[in-house]
């Protein structure tokens, strides 16, 4: 009779458990997303009104918001790529 403690059910072997590093990256990404959304919600309208009549300032503030969203997208891309490693 074979030793039964070495038999692993196939359903249990197929389940992947996220690593601690991935869970931490997701938590940091959620935190950064929340903070960025708060910054945009609090300061977005004020900055728009302050720069509406100054095209160069408006362009600069738009670049800053684009950089903010671009860095947030990069954080999520790095986080989700780490899921498969």
N, C-alpha and C positions, 0 to 999 in steps of 0.2 A: 504494500500500500504506500503510495507516495506521501511525502511529508506535506501536510495541508497548509502549514503556515507560510509556505513560499508561493502559494497559488494566489495570484492577484486577479480580481475580477476586471474584465476589460472596461467596464464603465468607470471604475475608479482610476484606472490608468490613463484614461482619455481626458480627465478633468485637469485643467491647468489652473493653478493658484497664482494670483498675481504676487510678484515679489514685493518685499517691503520698500525697496527703492522706487518701484513703479507707483505704489500707493502714496508715498511721500511726494513724488513728482506731481501726481494728480492733485493732491492737497495744496501744494504750492501754486499750481496753475489755477485752481479755483480761487485761491486767495488773491492772486494777481488780477484775475478777471474781475473779481468783486471790487478791488481797489480802483482799477482802471475805469470801471463803470461808474463808480462814485465820483471820480475826478471829472469825468465827462459830464455827468449829470449836474454837478455843483458848479463847475467853472465853464462849461461849454457855452451856455447862453451869455454869460457875462463877457467872455472873450469875443464872442461873435458880435455883440453890440459895441464893444470897445474898438473893434477893428473893421467894422462894416464900411466906414468911409475912407479907410486907408488901405489901398490895394496891396501894397508891399507888406504891411503888417498882417493883413488877412492871409496872404500867401505864406508868411512865416509861421503863423499860428496853425494854418492848415497842415503845413509840413510837420509841425510838432505833433499834432493829433495823428497824422499818418504814421509817424515813427512810433508813437505809443501803440497804435493798433498793430503795426507790423511786428513790433517786439512781442506783443501778446500772441500773435499768430505763430511766431517762431517758437515760443515757449510751448504752445500746445502741440506743434508738429514734433518737436523733440520729445515731448512726453509720450505722445501716442506711438512714435517709432520705437521707443523703449519698451513698449508692451510686448513686442514680438521677439525681443532678444532674450 
